[in-house]
């Protein structure tokens, strides 16, 4: 049964990678993979359970016979529910943070960005967009940040080719910014949720590499732009009944929303509760502030219904469904022992975390960075230092300790390597839809620049890692 489940996963990955050709939503493919994988496992998983869980199965049966029905109950109640619990923690975190971002957006709290962009100098505009996106994405999800910045670009840049170049840098900045914080990307959140990294150590290790991976391509793209470009004067239009907030009220909401997201790692350190609890706590406080700031609108005779960014909502929902399906699919594969075989093969024939990360990044550009990073995280377990003396491990073995090099490089290469092609990340897909960017155009003008920044960033990580030891 292992070859069948693995084959289905591989076919599904190919379907995800060819979404732009088949026009079949990758979220639907992922959901199909997840459900079919566990259906097959629960129907034919008796041998796996008896091999991997002999003691747990004996305790669960408590003297009863190991019938097909009892085996299915064991899988459902003792194995499957474990993956559901892990998945629920991340999904609840994503739902809370996405709602915070939506409320900030509909209240005009991001209009300050448009106010800052008042230049016809192409390179100043490029660096302003790059760094703004980079730091916003460190707090918000990549897709929301990318769509927001692409909309801003459309408001101020008239030339379509210039918008395409700026858009590629926005996509790269969103992925690089999300790579150096544990709340900036779903892949880094998975690492934090697995206790593979701690927030401060993770950011310290990946900030400079991620910044370099952005700066190098941005500099190379900037050389292709004319000194001055045609721009429209950035205006902040009246938003109807979707906001009545003053400037200071919007600043307050930004402080509570973004500041609350930054407080989540501290919340977890203080309480030892999962990150989603901190996210829900921040959402509750933010909700109260939103109600207070909008109390005049709520009490008035105006309808309280607001124009939400429905397309963005739809895209975010797809990301969550895609992540749910993919996580379940990888979990089913893990229970067959196939991933352990892959890990042993990598340990034997590759045995170098930098080469592993480069391979993962290259595959991420062609498939999907979430799918590849999730697989890379699942293949290996975190080595608990309290059970194994780190001094007895080899250099390669220490890479799998908490805050080890492997976890850093998986996140970095997955996020940045996924930008080698626009189909490697959800932000890239958004660029293809909004600015009609083709894969061939991206490969011809952008891929080489991203590759240079990614590899130079790897070198920077190596130097930073040597210095931090």
VOGU-3710 file (C-alpha; in Angstrom, 3 decimals, decimal comma):
1> xxxxxxxxxx> 0,000/0,000/0,000  2,960/2,339/0,556  3,750/2,597/-3,200  0,101/3,410/-3,919  -0,114/6,221/-1,345  3,266/7,645/-2,392  2,268/7,502/-6,071  -0,938/9,395/-5,342  1,055/12,068/-3,502  3,545/12,432/-6,359
11> xxxxxxxxxx> 0,736/12,703/-8,923  -0,912/15,282/-6,683  2,304/17,319/-6,449  2,493/17,315/-10,241  -1,104/18,505/-10,358  -0,287/21,308/-7,925  2,719/22,349/-10,025  0,657/22,439/-13,228  -2,291/24,424/-11,872  -1,557/27,208/-14,373
21> xxxxxxxxxx> -1,930/24,656/-17,203  -4,830/22,502/-16,008  -6,709/25,349/-14,276  -7,580/22,912/-11,478  -7,290/24,685/-8,157  -4,388/23,314/-6,123  -6,456/23,583/-2,940  -8,910/21,059/-4,400  -6,043/18,734/-5,333  -4,545/19,000/-1,847
31> xxxxxxxxxx> -7,874/18,281/-0,171  -8,308/15,238/-2,404  -4,818/14,005/-1,508  -5,419/14,423/2,205  -8,742/12,620/2,305  -7,784/9,784/-0,055  -4,492/9,229/1,764  -6,178/8,673/5,111  -9,009/6,623/3,621  -6,455/4,223/2,159
41> xxxxxxxxxx> -4,466/4,174/5,386  -7,445/3,417/7,593  -8,572/0,650/5,208  -5,198/-1,013/4,737  -3,152/0,242/7,686  -3,294/-2,864/9,894  0,288/-3,910/9,159  1,608/-0,383/9,718  -0,126/-0,107/13,073  1,111/-3,485/14,280
51> xxxxxxxxxx> 4,646/-2,625/13,192  4,941/0,995/14,423  2,487/1,022/17,377  2,552/-2,463/18,987  2,507/-1,267/22,622  -0,059/1,491/22,037  -2,306/-0,915/20,141  -2,139/-3,491/22,936  -3,055/-0,880/25,525  -5,904/0,425/23,366
61> xxxxxxxxxx> -7,376/-3,029/22,762  -7,137/-3,891/26,479  -7,497/-7,582/25,788  -9,915/-7,296/22,879  -9,198/-8,940/19,543  -7,305/-7,000/16,864  -10,220/-7,009/14,455  -10,480/-4,734/11,433  -13,009/-2,554/13,232  -10,818/-2,155/16,310
71> xxxxxxxxxx> -7,801/-1,308/14,167  -9,806/1,396/12,404  -10,905/2,822/15,767  -7,277/2,878/16,927  -6,164/4,720/13,786  -8,999/7,235/14,045  -8,730/7,874/17,803  -5,003/7,535/18,443  -3,185/8,390/15,193  -5,389/10,549/12,977
81> xxxxxxxxxx> -6,553/12,791/15,823  -2,918/13,679/16,576  -2,511/15,229/13,129  -5,843/17,001/13,402  -4,775/18,616/16,688  -1,463/19,824/15,220  -3,244/21,115/12,144  -5,928/22,905/14,153  -3,311/24,911/16,057  -1,886/26,384/12,856
91> xxxxxxxxxx> -5,259/26,927/11,173  -6,623/28,801/14,205  -3,519/30,981/14,221  -3,936/31,755/10,509  -7,633/32,554/10,884  -6,968/34,979/13,748  -4,146/36,806/11,992  -5,949/36,958/8,647  -8,976/38,547/10,307  -6,742/41,162/11,951
101> xxxxxxxxxx> -5,243/42,012/8,564  -8,670/42,278/6,928  -9,978/44,668/9,567  -6,841/46,810/9,293  -7,285/46,958/5,543  -10,980/47,870/5,463  -10,395/50,608/8,028  -7,771/52,246/5,832  -4,890/51,566/8,198  -2,557/50,775/5,291
111> xxxxxxxxxx> -3,299/54,021/3,451  -0,191/55,456/5,094  1,874/53,453/2,624  0,376/55,358/-0,307  1,159/58,630/1,444  4,833/57,684/1,720  5,221/56,991/-2,011  5,605/60,410/-3,624  8,451/60,093/-6,126  9,032/59,718/-9,848
121> xxxxxxxxxx> 12,531/58,378/-9,237  12,302/54,737/-10,301  14,999/53,445/-7,966  13,727/55,310/-4,913  10,281/53,891/-5,616  11,760/50,414/-6,049  13,606/50,446/-2,709  10,623/51,996/-0,925  8,343/49,235/-2,168  10,944/46,534/-1,452
131> xxxxxxxxxx> 11,693/47,483/2,138  8,085/48,347/2,986  6,922/44,957/1,721  9,825/43,193/3,432  9,000/44,493/6,900  5,216/44,310/6,534  5,435/40,689/5,412  7,443/39,863/8,532  4,219/40,475/10,454  1,464/39,633/7,975
141> xxxxxxxxxx> 0,907/36,713/5,638  2,678/36,836/2,276  -0,376/36,738/0,041  -2,165/39,609/1,773  0,984/41,732/1,741  1,643/40,997/-1,928  -1,891/41,750/-3,097  -1,990/44,965/-1,070  1,311/46,200/-2,522  0,399/45,173/-6,095
151> xxxxxxxxxx> -2,812/47,188/-5,814  -0,779/50,196/-4,644  1,588/49,792/-7,611  -1,351/49,778/-10,024  -2,542/53,051/-8,500  0,715/54,913/-9,070  2,663/53,251/-11,943  1,159/53,643/-15,413  3,562/51,551/-17,543  2,621/47,845/-17,503
161> xxxxxxxxxx> 6,206/46,593/-17,993  7,419/48,717/-15,086  4,584/47,332/-12,943  5,712/43,812/-13,800  9,271/44,566/-12,659  8,094/46,239/-9,465  5,676/43,380/-8,879  8,433/40,766/-9,032  10,370/42,617/-6,344  7,231/42,850/-4,219
171> xxxxxxxxxx> 6,749/39,069/-4,477  10,382/38,444/-3,556  10,250/40,960/-0,690  7,082/39,366/0,692  8,667/35,906/0,700  12,008/37,107/2,082  10,260/39,126/4,791  8,141/36,165/5,766  11,218/33,935/5,952  12,941/35,590/8,905
181> xxxxxxxxxx> 10,145/35,627/11,504  8,139/32,744/12,931  4,839/34,528/12,230  5,714/35,801/8,752  4,961/32,666/6,758  2,969/29,483/7,219  6,180/27,453/6,756  8,046/29,289/9,517  4,967/29,013/11,710  5,075/25,243/11,227
191> xxxxxxxxxx> 8,697/25,202/12,405  7,823/27,208/15,504  4,803/25,038/16,212  7,056/21,970/15,992  9,474/23,541/18,527  12,225/23,309/15,924  13,083/27,010/16,355  12,674/29,839/18,835  11,584/33,289/17,589  14,625/35,350/18,612
201> xxxxxxxxxx> 17,238/32,840/17,447  15,404/32,226/14,197  15,171/35,927/13,324  18,791/36,562/14,308  19,986/33,773/12,032  17,897/34,612/8,965  17,469/38,397/8,962  20,685/39,212/7,087  20,450/36,307/4,597  16,832/37,196/3,812
211> xxxxxxxxxx> 17,718/40,864/3,416  20,612/40,042/1,088  18,392/37,704/-0,934  16,141/40,734/-1,549  18,753/43,469/-1,985  20,785/41,706/-4,691  17,882/41,085/-7,124  16,360/44,493/-6,340  19,652/46,179/-7,270  19,882/44,183/-10,505
221> xxxxxxxxxx> 16,258/44,938/-11,428  16,771/48,621/-10,599  19,495/48,827/-13,224  16,939/47,876/-15,880  14,613/50,759/-14,981  14,873/54,274/-16,419  15,848/57,025/-14,031  12,347/58,485/-13,998  9,006/56,839/-14,688  5,492/58,094/-15,253
231> xxxxxxxxxx> 3,411/57,951/-12,100  -0,032/59,058/-11,067  -0,343/61,201/-7,985  -1,208/58,875/-5,121  -4,623/59,792/-3,826  -6,556/58,324/-0,953  -10,121/58,200/-2,163  -13,153/58,428/0,068  -13,939/54,865/1,087  -17,707/55,233/1,553
241> xxxxxxxxxx> -19,037/53,693/4,774  -16,109/51,289/5,215  -14,152/53,665/7,439  -14,873/56,738/9,551  -11,623/56,602/11,464  -9,384/59,561/12,122  -5,668/59,404/11,486  -4,885/58,730/15,159  -7,511/56,011/15,376  -5,918/54,230/12,420
251> xxxxxxxxxx> -2,500/54,562/14,050  -3,939/53,078/17,251  -5,397/50,126/15,356  -2,081/49,557/13,574  -0,271/49,616/16,907  -2,669/47,145/18,514  -2,877/44,845/15,486  0,768/44,710/14,383  2,160/45,179/17,886  -0,072/42,379/19,125
261> xxxxxxxxxx> 1,279/40,017/16,480  4,827/40,811/17,591  3,821/40,101/21,191  2,681/36,534/20,404  6,180/34,959/20,826  6,513/36,669/24,212  3,032/35,461/25,142  4,066/31,900/24,396  7,276/32,193/26,413  5,367/33,539/29,401
271> xxxxxxxxxx> 2,404/31,160/29,328  3,825/28,104/27,469  0,508/27,967/25,603  0,412/27,289/21,832  0,823/30,321/19,529  -2,816/30,252/18,393  -3,937/31,117/21,941  -1,852/34,283/21,809  -3,248/35,090/18,357  -6,822/34,683/19,610
281> xxxxxxxxxx> -6,019/36,884/22,618  -4,649/39,608/20,345  -7,691/39,256/18,077  -10,038/39,692/21,040  -8,267/42,887/22,173  -8,082/44,171/18,609  -11,788/43,486/18,132  -12,627/45,615/21,186  -10,486/48,478/19,882  -12,168/48,207/16,477
291> xxxxxxxxxx> -15,621/48,365/18,058  -14,657/51,427/20,118  -13,140/53,248/17,139  -16,204/52,539/14,978  -18,864/53,080/17,642  -20,319/56,116/15,821  -20,880/54,090/12,677  -22,307/51,179/14,643  -24,758/53,409/16,529  -25,806/55,366/13,447
301> xxxxxxxxxx> -28,584/54,451/11,075  -26,023/53,556/8,387  -25,776/49,877/7,554  -22,890/48,288/9,401  -22,201/45,923/6,473  -18,859/46,786/4,909  -17,212/46,128/1,598  -14,649/43,457/2,394  -11,948/42,420/-0,110  -13,839/39,308/-1,237
311> xxxxxxxxxx> -11,183/38,168/-3,706  -8,521/38,348/-0,998  -10,818/36,509/1,396  -11,288/33,801/-1,204  -7,536/33,473/-1,776  -6,839/33,258/1,964  -9,483/30,571/2,364  -7,862/28,629/-0,453  -4,498/28,810/1,304  -6,003/27,392/4,489
321> xxxxxxxxxx> -7,778/24,572/2,618  -4,603/23,863/0,636  -2,571/23,676/3,829  -5,134/21,406/5,524  -5,233/18,959/2,637  -1,481/18,911/2,152  -0,776/18,429/5,870  -3,153/15,480/6,027  -1,590/13,950/2,908  1,942/14,249/4,260
331> xxxxxxxxxx> 0,752/12,835/7,595  -0,646/9,750/5,859  2,665/9,271/4,023  4,590/9,669/7,271  2,603/6,898/8,941  3,647/4,449/6,212  7,335/4,996/7,031  8,108/6,234/3,491  9,487/9,571/4,699  11,900/7,805/7,049
341> xxxxxxxxxx> 13,242/5,905/4,034  13,767/9,218/2,212  15,531/10,653/5,268  17,906/7,685/5,462  18,656/8,010/1,743  19,459/11,713/2,162  21,647/10,972/5,201  23,567/8,326/3,268  23,978/9,834/-0,187  23,765/13,605/0,368
351> xxxxxxxxxx> 24,725/14,174/4,008  25,005/17,932/3,605  22,326/20,330/4,784  23,318/23,047/2,312  22,896/20,700/-0,643  19,599/19,497/0,837  18,359/23,065/1,157  19,403/23,917/-2,413  17,551/20,884/-3,768  14,488/21,832/-1,735
361> xxxxxxxxxx> 14,626/25,418/-3,017  14,910/24,310/-6,642  11,971/21,940/-6,246  9,975/24,678/-4,497  10,251/26,871/-7,574  8,607/24,201/-9,725  6,081/22,775/-7,261  4,978/24,832/-4,275  7,103/26,113/-1,421  4,488/25,234/1,219
371> xxxxxxxxxx> 4,285/21,666/-0,070  8,054/21,201/-0,225  8,841/22,834/3,120  6,104/20,834/4,821  7,646/17,666/3,394  11,139/18,777/4,425  10,008/19,521/7,963  8,168/16,214/8,301  11,022/14,028/7,034  13,180/14,703/10,097
381> xxxxxxxxxx> 12,404/14,936/13,801  13,816/17,558/16,121  16,580/16,005/18,219  15,781/16,806/21,888  18,989/18,067/23,562  17,750/16,952/26,990  17,757/13,321/25,822  20,892/13,343/23,666  24,157/15,062/24,577  24,850/17,473/21,678
391> xxxxxxxxxx> 28,604/16,963/22,140  28,200/13,322/21,070  26,589/14,312/17,751  28,406/14,930/14,509  28,326/18,321/12,803  25,590/16,985/10,529  23,582/15,610/13,458  23,671/18,922/15,358  21,876/20,550/12,430  18,660/18,840/13,598
401> xxxxxxxxxx> 18,778/20,160/17,164  16,355/22,976/18,091  17,499/26,112/16,230  19,738/23,880/14,123  20,968/24,831/10,678  18,618/22,450/8,892  15,459/24,170/10,160  16,817/27,603/9,240  17,840/26,563/5,745  14,577/24,727/5,051
411> xxxxxxxxxx> 12,642/27,927/5,770  15,074/30,190/3,916  15,454/28,066/0,799  11,758/27,202/0,693  10,680/30,850/0,802  13,397/32,336/-1,429  13,805/29,337/-3,739  10,059/29,407/-4,320  10,566/32,813/-5,987  12,749/31,398/-8,776
421> xxxxxxxxxx> 9,526/30,952/-10,727  6,146/32,617/-10,147  4,436/29,233/-9,712  6,552/28,475/-6,638  4,501/30,527/-4,169  1,000/31,893/-3,688  2,419/35,425/-3,936  3,836/34,548/-7,354  0,453/33,247/-8,484  -1,092/36,547/-7,398
431> xxxxxxxxxx> 1,424/38,422/-9,556  0,584/36,218/-12,559  -3,128/36,940/-12,154  -2,921/40,679/-11,436  -0,177/41,720/-13,893  -0,455/38,871/-16,438  3,158/37,835/-15,860  4,103/34,686/-17,767  6,476/31,986/-16,578  8,722/32,491/-19,602
441> xxxxxxxxxx> 9,002/36,269/-19,044  9,759/35,708/-15,370  12,394/33,067/-16,165  14,023/35,262/-18,779  14,278/38,485/-16,800  14,011/37,614/-13,097  15,005/34,026/-12,277  18,765/34,563/-12,679  18,669/37,609/-10,408  16,711/35,759/-7,730
451> xxxxxxxxxx> 19,111/32,816/-7,985  22,091/35,126/-7,431  20,494/36,696/-4,363  19,482/33,306/-2,953  22,977/31,816/-3,255  24,699/34,933/-1,911  22,249/34,854/0,986  23,256/31,245/1,654  26,857/32,401/1,868  25,843/35,143/4,291
461> xxxxxxxxx> 23,983/32,585/6,397  27,124/30,432/6,536  29,170/33,398/7,804  26,490/34,456/10,304  26,179/30,881/11,566  29,949/30,628/12,067  29,936/33,906/13,981  26,958/32,951/16,207  28,405/29,616/17,333
//
